[in-house]
């Protein structure tokens, strides 16, 4: 399983441009792992996945405000 990991720290809301850029290096069928402490990500990343038709495979609370999202690129 090919996984690209990005770690984004800070209070800015994770934008769709950042996600699009990060997933552009992932082949279709591959995975993007996003680790972030951005509180907006809890709602923004699932919404972005629905909008772009990529699959949110997994979400985890890591503690200390950190979260992990595993996204499978579908197109």
C-alpha positions, 0 to 999 in steps of 0.5 A: 500500500503506497501512502504519502504522509503530510503533517500540518500544524497550526490554527489555520484552516486546512484549505482545499488547495493544500489537500489537492496539492498533497494528493496530486502526488498520490497515484489513483488507488494510493493513500494520503495520510493527513496528520493535523492539529487543525480543529477545522479539519474534523469537518473540512476533510470529510467534506473535501473528500465528498466533494472530490469523490475521494474516499475517507478510509479512516479517522483517528483521534491521536491525543493532544488535539492531533488527528489522523485522516487516511484518504484513498485517491479514487480519481 
